[in-house]
Amino acid sequence: MNAPFSRAVALMVMVCSSTALQAGSMNSLMDLSSDGRFLACSNRDSGTVTVLEQQDGTWARKSELRIGRHPEGVSFIGATHLFAVAVYGDDVVALVDADRGAETARIEVFDEPYSVVSTPDGSRLFVTLDYPGRIAEIDPAAKKVLREIEAGPFARGLALTSDDRLLVTEYYTGIMHAIERASGNRLESWKGTKEDNLARQITLHPKRPKAYLPHIRSRTTVPQGAGAIFPYLAVLDTDAPKPVEEGSTPPSRRKRVQMDSFRGTFVVANPWEASVSPDGAKLAVVFAGTDDMFLCNIIDDDYRELSWSATARTGHNPRAVRFTADGSQLLVYNALDFAVSVLDAKSLARLQTVSVCDCPLDEEMLAGKRLFYSANQPMVGQRWISCSSCHPDGDSDGRTWQQPEGLRQTQPLGGLAWTHPLHWSADRDEVQDFEHTIRGPLMQGRGLVRGPLPDALGEPISGRSKEADALALYANSHKFDLSPYARVTGTNGERQVGLTEAARRGRDVFFRDSVGCAECHSGPYFCDSRAGSLTRHDVGTGNDDPSELMGPKYDTPTLIGLYRSAPYLHHGRAATLEEVLTKYNVGEKHGRTSQLTKEEISDLVAYLNSLPYEDTDAQALAAGLKKVEK
């Protein structure tokens, strides 16, 4: 074959692959280059990004690069071998050359970049900023942010359509918005139900105006798990709404497929990502809780949408799935195996397992994290829930649940090691006490501890089970990132950590004796909870909920990370911090705030939103607080 013809064939292959694959147009923890040669994969636990290279259908690890804390979405930039990584914990978007396995640039963004997509020509990147809910537009050539677009609270899933619309999901509501790329104006929103939750990824159909959105349904009014959490795949029509006759009901443009009854009564949990084959005939979706994958037939109508084709077992905690450019293989990222499985797309036979990084966790931490994310035995009897269903990556699910003891707002796990005892009612003094939950009506698992259990506040369970201690070790390992509100501009114009003038005034109000906030919210974690002691306070909200059985006294919660943990109070009725300090401060038990001016309330909120602005762990050690590791 002569050289010019070889180059022409290579160019045709690249163009066809690019058209089918649409590299970079949809968010994922993995992305394939437009020529199908490279796979980029982010590794949250190790803080690295890995490049796999394919030759004749066989994949091998080409490079691994340390990139920063908690990398999430990756996207190849146009038809190049350069890709972008959203480094969530460091508030940067890193650019990496896959050929060299080298970082070429770091671009600062406001806070918590999660998803990243590229325009087909590679001239622009778009990145969701989980907090405060924006999309940053980046010029990768100039290596700078051009603008930010309002996208809705806690923006995560992101896709760029062929008609230049940005589709973005709200993480805690499952709402998808369409935003005109040029103007930044919101064009349309697809709402599900008020129970939709944890929507972190969007997949587009390559030939039809369809978007696929994995998420869960959180039925907060159902106690003890009697049908409380369900796995769903929403199917959304993304073309322009069709005109309807006056008085007629417009057809639904958002359908949902309940995945735990999709294949008979085969229950799955925690859908994470989906992928559509290049020919548009198949859809794969992975379930991070039960370690399963469904392969579905895509039905070419607007009613049935999907039918079941096959099921495959995956590795531990699958968080990403991608069809290769020719559709012959499925690539599954098993986050807690730190490996990518290569499956035959027709038979689902496993062809390869390729390590993407060495396990960064010790044996006990890995065991604990696998248990935390598992909806299988010994944790769960009916495969419908895991610890991570309500505490994904240690965060809150943003929900207030009707529990047997009353209404309870889900609390994040940050700083847990320093803020024992646990729960709003301090009814658990060690993580191992959740063995009662694992064996109980909620999870119905075999459990991790042998023999009868003492009362939750009775004799310690720690030390009786390696598995229970491992779970406690992981649960107690979560930390808080510094608040995005704790930023000031230095004299040299660079961004620095600190308090704004309003927050400094608010700090003075907080520690003012006449206000009294620090009487209960004291110490590095702003709470008077201490391991080995039990302190509860009546803050005047215990009688707000007629179903309450354990109040009216509650454990003092930490104030760290308040900026992103609304709604507030044990029953979740305070939508804002201002409401905590005013509307829900009956009897002034949340501080004596009636004497404060509106400006002082505003300054106090500015201070609370700035927490943490220092390393709280270092402060806790210096203060001599006891850290509970397991």
C-alpha positions in Angstrom: 0.0 0.0 0.0 1.5 3.4 -1.0 2.0 6.1 1.6 -0.6 8.6 0.4 -3.3 6.0 0.3 -2.3 4.8 3.8 -2.7 8.3 5.1 -6.1 8.7 3.3 -7.3 5.5 4.9 -6.1 6.6 8.3 -7.8 9.9 7.9 -11.1 8.2 6.9 -10.9 5.9 10.0 -10.3 8.9 12.2 -13.2 10.9 10.8 -15.6 7.9 11.0 -14.5 7.1 14.6 -14.9 10.8 15.6 -18.4 11.0 14.2 -19.5 7.8 15.9 -17.8 8.4 19.2 -18.2 12.1 19.7 -15.3 12.3 22.1 -15.7 14.8 24.8 -19.3 15.6 24.3 -20.7 13.9 27.4 -19.4 13.8 31.0 -17.8 10.6 32.4 -15.0 9.5 34.6 -13.6 7.9 31.4 -13.2 9.3 27.9 -12.0 7.8 24.6 -9.9 9.9 22.1 -11.7 10.5 18.8 -9.5 8.0 17.0 -10.2 5.3 19.6 -6.5 4.9 20.5 -6.5 6.3 24.1 -8.7 5.9 27.1 -8.3 8.5 29.9 -9.6 7.5 33.3 -9.6 9.5 36.6 -8.9 7.8 39.9 -10.5 9.6 42.8 -8.8 7.8 45.6 -5.3 7.9 44.2 -5.5 11.4 42.9 -4.2 10.3 39.5 -5.3 10.1 35.9 -4.4 7.1 33.8 -4.0 6.7 30.1 -4.7 3.3 28.5 -3.6 2.6 24.9 -5.3 0.2 22.5 -3.5 -1.8 19.9 -5.6 -4.4 17.8 -8.3 -4.5 20.5 -6.0 -5.1 23.4 -5.5 -2.4 26.1 -2.4 -1.6 28.1 -1.6 1.1 30.6 0.5 3.7 28.9 0.9 6.2 31.8 -0.3 7.3 35.2 0.0 10.9 36.3 -0.6 12.4 39.7 -3.1 15.2 39.1 -4.5 16.4 42.5 -7.2 15.7 45.1 -10.3 13.8 43.9 -10.2 14.1 40.1 -13.6 13.5 38.5 -14.7 14.1 34.9 -12.3 13.7 32.0 -12.7 14.8 28.3 -10.6 14.7 25.3 -10.3 18.1 23.6 -11.7 17.9 20.1 -9.9 15.4 17.8 -6.6 15.8 19.7 -4.8 13.6 22.2 -5.0 16.4 24.8 -7.6 15.9 27.5 -9.0 17.9 30.4 -9.5 16.6 34.0 -11.8 18.2 36.5 -9.8 18.1 39.8 -12.7 18.5 42.2 -10.7 18.8 45.4 -8.2 21.4 44.1 -10.6 23.6 42.2 -8.6 23.3 39.0 -9.0 21.9 35.5 -5.8 20.2 34.4 -4.8 19.7 30.8 -2.9 16.5 30.0 -1.1 15.3 26.8 -2.0 11.6 26.4 0.9 10.9 24.0 3.5 12.1 26.6 1.6 11.4 29.8 2.4 14.9 30.9 0.4 17.8 32.4 0.5 20.9 30.2 -1.5 23.4 32.2 -3.7 24.0 35.3 -6.6 26.4 35.1 -8.1 27.7 38.3 -12.0 27.7 38.6 -14.2 28.9 41.4 -15.0 25.7 43.3 -15.6 21.9 42.9 -15.3 21.2 39.2 -17.1 17.9 38.5 -17.8 17.4 34.8 -16.0 18.6 31.7 -16.9 18.4 28.0 -15.3 19.8 24.8 -16.6 21.4 21.6 -16.0 19.2 18.5 -13.3 21.6 17.3 -11.6 21.7 20.7 -11.8 25.5 21.0 -13.8 25.5 24.2 -14.3 23.5 27.3 -17.3 23.6 29.6 -17.0 22.5 33.2 -19.7 22.2 35.9 -18.9 23.8 39.2 -20.8 21.6 41.7 -20.8 24.5 44.1 -22.2 27.1 43.6 -24.0 25.6 40.5 -22.4 27.1 37.5 -20.8 26.2 34.2 -17.4 27.6 33.5 -16.4 28.2 29.9 -12.7 27.8 29.3 -10.5 28.6 26.3 -7.9 25.7 26.5 -5.5 27.4 24.1 -5.4 30.6 26.2 -5.7 28.5 29.4 -8.2 30.8 31.0 -11.9 31.0 32.1 -13.9 33.2 29.8 -17.2 33.3 31.8 -19.5 31.5 34.2 -23.1 30.5 33.4 -25.7 30.0 36.0 -26.7 26.3 35.8 -28.9 25.5 38.9 -27.8 24.4 42.4 -25.2 21.6 42.6 -24.6 21.2 38.9 -23.0 17.9 37.9 -24.1 16.0 34.8 -23.1 17.8 31.5 -23.5 17.2 27.8 -23.1 19.3 24.6 -25.6 18.7 21.9 -25.0 18.9 18.2 -27.2 22.0 18.0 -25.0 23.9 20.5 -27.0 23.4 23.7 -25.5 22.6 27.1 -27.5 20.0 29.0 -26.8 20.1 32.8 -28.3 18.2 35.7 -28.9 19.3 39.3 -27.4 16.7 41.5 -29.9 16.6 44.3 -33.1 17.1 42.2 -32.4 15.3 39.0 -33.7 18.3 37.0 -32.1 18.7 33.6 -31.7 22.2 32.1 -31.0 23.1 28.5 -28.8 26.2 28.1 -28.1 28.0 24.9 -24.3 28.0 24.6 -23.9 31.3 22.8 -26.1 33.4 25.1 -26.0 31.4 28.3 -29.8 31.6 28.6 -31.8 28.8 29.9 -34.1 27.4 27.2 -36.0 24.6 28.9 -36.0 22.4 32.0 -37.1 18.8 32.3 -38.4 18.1 35.8 -39.0 14.7 37.3 -40.5 14.3 40.7 -39.6 15.9 44.0 -38.1 12.5 45.0 -35.5 12.4 42.2 -31.9 12.5 43.7 -28.2 12.0 42.9 -28.1 12.7 39.2 -24.5 13.0 38.2 -24.2 12.0 34.5 -25.9 12.6 31.1 -25.5 10.3 28.0 -26.7 11.4 24.6 -28.0 9.2 21.8 -25.8 9.5 18.7 -28.6 9.6 16.2 -31.9 10.5 18.0 -32.8 13.5 20.2 -32.6 11.5 23.5 -30.7 12.0 26.7 -30.3 9.3 29.4 -29.9 10.2 33.0 -29.1 7.6 35.8 -30.4 8.6 39.2 -32.1 7.4 42.3 -35.5 8.0 43.8 -35.5 8.9 47.5 -39.0 8.4 49.0 -38.3 10.2 52.3 -41.7 9.6 53.8 -41.3 5.8 53.9 -39.5 4.7 57.1 -37.4 1.6 57.5 -36.8 1.1 53.8 -40.3 -0.2 52.8 -39.7 1.0 49.3 -37.7 4.1 50.1 -34.9 4.2 47.4 -35.2 3.0 43.8 -32.7 3.0 40.9 -33.9 4.8 37.8 -32.8 5.7 34.3 -34.6 8.8 33.0 -35.1 9.1 29.3 -35.6 12.7 28.0 -36.7 13.9 24.6 -34.3 16.7 23.7 -35.8 18.0 20.5 -38.1 21.0 20.4 -41.5 20.4 22.0 -44.2 19.5 19.4 -47.2 21.7 19.1 -50.4 20.3 20.6 -54.0 21.2 20.1 -55.6 23.7 22.5 -57.0 21.9 25.5 -54.8 18.8 24.9 -52.3 17.4 27.3 -48.7 17.6 25.9 -46.9 14.2 25.8 -44.4 13.6 28.5 -40.9 14.5 27.4 -39.3 12.8 30.4 -39.9 9.1 31.1 -38.3 7.0 33.7 -37.4 3.3 33.7 -37.3 1.7 37.2 -34.2 -0.5 36.9 -34.9 -2.8 39.9 -37.9 -4.2 38.2 -36.5 -3.9 34.7 -35.4 -7.5 34.6 -38.2 -9.2 36.5 -37.5 -8.8 40.2 -33.7 -8.5 39.9 -32.8 -5.7 42.3 -29.9 -3.3 41.6 -28.8 -0.2 43.4 -27.0 3.1 42.9 -26.9 3.6 39.1 -23.8 5.7 38.3 -23.2 6.0 34.6 -24.6 4.9 31.2 -23.3 4.6 27.7 -24.9 4.3 24.3 -23.3 2.2 21.5 -22.1 4.1 18.4 -25.0 2.7 16.3 -27.5 3.8 18.9 -28.9 0.3 19.3 -27.7 -0.6 22.8 -27.4 1.1 26.2 -25.2 0.0 29.1 -25.7 1.2 32.7 -23.7 0.3 35.7 -24.9 -0.1 39.3 -22.2 0.9 41.8 -24.1 -0.6 44.8 -24.7 -4.1 43.6 -21.7 -4.5 41.2 -23.9 -5.1 38.2 -24.3 -3.9 34.6 -27.4 -4.0 32.4 -27.2 -4.1 28.6 -30.4 -2.8 27.2 -32.0 -2.6 23.7 -32.9 0.9 22.7 -36.4 0.8 21.2 -37.0 3.3 18.4 -40.2 4.9 19.7 -41.1 7.4 22.4 -43.0 5.0 24.7 -41.2 1.8 25.7 -37.7 3.3 25.2 -35.7 0.3 26.5 -35.9 -3.5 26.9 -33.5 -5.8 28.8 -30.9 -7.6 26.8 -28.3 -9.0 29.3 -26.8 -8.7 32.7 -23.1 -8.9 33.7 -21.4 -8.9 37.1 -18.7 -6.2 37.4 -15.9 -5.6 39.8 -16.3 -3.6 43.0 -18.1 -0.2 42.7 -18.4 0.4 38.9 -18.6 4.1 38.3 -18.1 4.5 34.6 -18.9 2.6 31.4 -18.0 3.3 27.7 -18.5 1.6 24.4 -15.4 1.6 22.1 -15.5 3.5 18.8 -16.5 0.5 16.8 -19.0 -0.8 19.4 -17.2 -4.1 19.8 -16.1 -3.6 23.4 -17.5 -2.2 26.7 -15.1 -0.6 29.1 -16.1 -0.6 32.8 -14.3 1.3 35.4 -14.4 -0.6 38.8 -13.4 2.2 41.2 -12.7 0.0 44.2 -10.7 -2.6 42.1 -8.7 0.3 40.6 -9.1 -1.4 37.2 -10.9 -1.2 33.9 -12.7 -4.4 32.7 -12.8 -4.9 28.9 -15.9 -6.8 27.9 -17.1 -8.2 24.6 -20.1 -6.0 23.8 -22.2 -8.9 22.4 -21.5 -11.7 24.8 -20.3 -9.6 27.8 -17.4 -12.1 28.2 -14.5 -10.5 30.1 -11.6 -10.1 27.7 -9.2 -8.2 29.9 -8.7 -6.5 33.3 -6.3 -3.6 33.1 -5.0 -2.0 36.3 -5.2 1.8 36.2 -3.3 2.4 39.5 -2.0 0.7 42.5 -4.5 0.6 45.4 -3.8 3.8 47.4 -5.7 2.4 50.5 -4.4 0.0 53.1 -6.1 -3.3 53.4 -8.4 -2.3 56.2 -9.5 1.0 54.7 -10.2 -0.7 51.4 -12.3 -3.3 53.1 -14.2 -0.6 54.9 -14.9 1.4 51.8 -16.1 -1.6 49.9 -18.6 -2.4 52.7 -19.7 1.3 52.8 -20.6 1.2 49.0 -22.0 -2.3 49.0 -25.7 -3.1 48.7 -24.9 -6.8 48.8 -24.6 -9.2 51.8 -23.4 -9.1 54.5 -24.5 -5.4 54.5 -27.9 -5.6 52.8 -30.4 -8.4 52.4 -32.5 -7.1 49.6 -29.8 -5.3 47.5 -31.6 -1.9 47.4 -29.5 0.4 49.5 -25.9 1.0 50.7 -24.5 3.5 53.2 -23.4 5.5 50.2 -27.0 5.8 48.9 -27.5 8.6 51.6 -23.8 9.5 52.1 -22.2 9.5 48.6 -18.5 10.1 49.0 -19.2 11.1 52.6 -21.6 13.9 51.6 -25.2 14.3 52.5 -28.0 13.3 50.1 -29.7 16.6 50.9 -32.8 14.9 52.2 -34.8 14.9 55.4 -36.1 11.4 56.1 -39.0 10.2 58.1 -37.3 7.9 60.5 -39.0 5.8 63.3 -37.7 8.4 65.8 -38.9 11.4 63.8 -37.7 13.6 61.0 -33.9 13.5 60.4 -31.9 15.5 58.0 -29.0 13.5 56.5 -25.7 14.7 57.9 -22.4 14.8 56.0 -19.6 12.6 57.4 -16.9 15.2 57.4 -15.1 15.5 60.7 -17.0 12.4 62.1 -13.8 11.2 63.9 -13.8 14.4 66.0 -17.5 14.8 66.7 -18.7 11.6 68.4 -21.3 10.7 69.6 -23.4 10.2 66.4 -26.8 11.1 65.0 -28.9 14.1 65.8 -30.0 12.4 69.0 -26.5 11.2 70.0 -28.0 7.7 70.2 -24.8 6.0 68.9 -21.4 6.5 70.4 -19.4 4.6 67.8 -19.7 3.7 64.1 -19.8 0.0 65.0 -23.2 0.7 66.6 -24.6 0.8 63.0 -24.5 -3.0 63.2 -28.0 -2.4 64.6 -28.9 -0.7 61.3 -27.3 -3.4 59.2 -29.1 -6.2 60.9 -32.3 -4.2 61.4 -35.4 -3.6 59.2 -33.7 -0.9 57.1 -30.8 -3.0 55.6 -31.7 -6.6 56.7 -28.1 -7.8 56.2 -26.4 -10.7 57.9 -24.2 -8.2 59.7 -20.5 -7.9 60.5 -20.5 -8.9 64.1 -21.2 -12.4 65.5 -23.4 -12.9 68.5 -25.9 -10.7 70.3 -25.4 -6.9 70.4 -25.4 -4.6 73.4 -27.5 -1.5 73.4 -26.2 1.2 71.1 -24.9 3.3 74.0 -23.9 0.2 76.0 -20.7 -1.8 75.9 -18.4 -1.1 73.0 -18.7 -3.2 69.8 -15.3 -2.1 68.5 -12.8 -4.9 68.5 -15.3 -7.6 68.0 -15.2 -7.7 64.2 -12.5 -6.8 61.7 -15.2 -5.9 59.2 -17.1 -3.6 61.5 -13.9 -1.9 62.6 -12.9 -1.5 58.9 -16.3 0.1 58.2 -15.7 2.5 61.1 -12.2 3.3 59.9 -13.6 4.4 56.5 -16.6 6.3 57.9 -14.3 8.2 60.3 -11.8 9.2 57.6 -13.9 11.9 55.9 -12.6 15.5 56.0 -13.9 18.9 55.1 -12.4 21.0 52.2 -11.9 24.7 52.9 -14.9 26.8 52.2 -15.0 28.7 48.8 -16.2 31.7 50.8 -12.9 31.7 52.7 -11.1 33.4 50.0 -9.6 36.9 49.7 -7.5 38.6 47.1 -3.9 39.3 48.3 -1.9 42.4 47.7 -0.3 40.7 44.7 -3.8 39.9 43.2 -3.5 36.1 43.9 -6.3 34.2 45.6 -5.6 33.4 49.2 -7.4 31.7 52.1 -8.9 33.9 54.7 -12.0 35.8 55.8 -13.6 38.6 54.0 -14.4 41.9 55.9 -18.0 40.8 56.4 -16.9 37.4 57.7 -14.5 39.0 60.2 -17.3 41.2 61.5 -19.5 38.1 61.7 -16.8 36.3 63.7 -16.9 39.1 66.2 -20.7 38.7 66.5 -20.4 34.9 66.8 -18.0 35.1 69.8 -19.8 38.0 71.4 -20.9 36.9 75.0 -24.2 38.7 74.6 -25.0 36.5 71.5 -23.8 33.2 72.9 -23.3 31.1 69.8 -20.0 29.8 71.1 -21.6 28.5 74.3 -22.5 25.3 72.5 -20.7 25.6 69.2 -17.2 25.7 70.6 -13.8 24.4 69.8 -12.2 23.6 66.4 -15.3 21.8 65.1 -17.7 24.3 66.6 -19.6 21.7 68.7 -19.5 20.6 72.3 -19.8 16.9 71.4 -16.9 14.9 72.7 -16.0 11.2 72.4 -16.9 9.5 75.7 -19.3 12.2 76.8 -23.0 12.9 76.0 -24.3 16.4 75.8 -27.7 17.3 74.3 -29.5 20.7 74.1 -33.2 21.7 73.8 -33.0 24.3 71.0 -36.7 24.8 70.8 -37.4 22.7 67.6 -38.2 19.3 69.2 -42.0 20.0 69.2 -42.1 21.2 65.6 -42.5 17.6 64.4 -45.4 15.5 65.8 -43.7 12.3 64.9 -40.7 13.1 67.1 -40.0 10.3 69.7 -36.5 11.2 71.0 -36.4 15.0 71.4 -36.6 17.7 72.4 -32.9 17.6 73.2 -30.4 17.1 70.4 -26.6 16.7 69.9 -24.8 19.9 68.8 -23.9 19.5 65.2 -20.6 20.8 63.8 -20.9 24.1 61.9 -18.1 23.1 59.5 -19.2 23.0 55.9 -22.5 24.7 56.4 -22.3 26.6 53.1 -23.3 23.4 51.2 -25.4 21.4 53.7 -28.8 23.2 53.5 -31.6 22.6 54.6 -30.8 23.0 58.3 -31.9 21.7 61.7 -32.8 18.1 62.5 -36.1 18.3 60.7 -34.6 20.2 57.7 -37.2 23.0 57.8 -34.8 25.9 57.8 -34.0 26.6 54.2 -31.3 29.1 55.0 -29.0 30.1 57.8 -30.9 33.3 58.1 -34.0 31.2 59.0 -32.1 29.3 61.6 -31.1 32.6 63.3 -34.5 34.2 63.0 -37.6 32.2 62.0 -36.6 29.0 63.8 -34.9 30.7 66.8 -37.9 30.6 69.1 -36.8 31.4 72.6 -33.3 32.5 71.2 -31.9 29.0 71.8 -29.8 29.3 68.6 -28.1 32.3 70.0 -29.5 35.6 71.3 -30.1 37.1 67.9 -33.2 39.2 68.3 -30.9 42.1 69.4 -28.9 41.9 66.1 -29.4 44.2 63.1 -30.0 42.8 59.6 -26.4 43.8 58.8 -25.1 41.8 61.8 -27.2 38.8 60.8 -25.8 39.0 57.3 -22.2 39.3 58.7 -22.8 36.3 61.0 -24.1 34.2 58.0 -21.0 35.3 56.0 -18.8 34.0 58.8 -20.7 30.7 59.1 -20.5 30.2 55.3 -16.7 30.7 55.6 -16.2 27.6 57.8 -13.7 26.0 57.5 -11.1 28.6 56.6 -8.3 26.8 58.5 -7.1 23.2 58.9 -9.6 22.0 61.5 -7.7 18.7 62.1 -4.6 20.5 63.1 -6.5 22.7 65.4 -8.3 19.7 67.0 -4.9 18.0 67.7 -3.5 21.2 69.2 -6.6 21.4 71.4 -6.1 17.9 72.7 -9.4 16.5 71.3 -9.7 12.7 71.0 -9.8 11.4 67.5 -11.8 8.2 67.0 -10.3 6.4 64.0 -12.3 3.1 64.4 
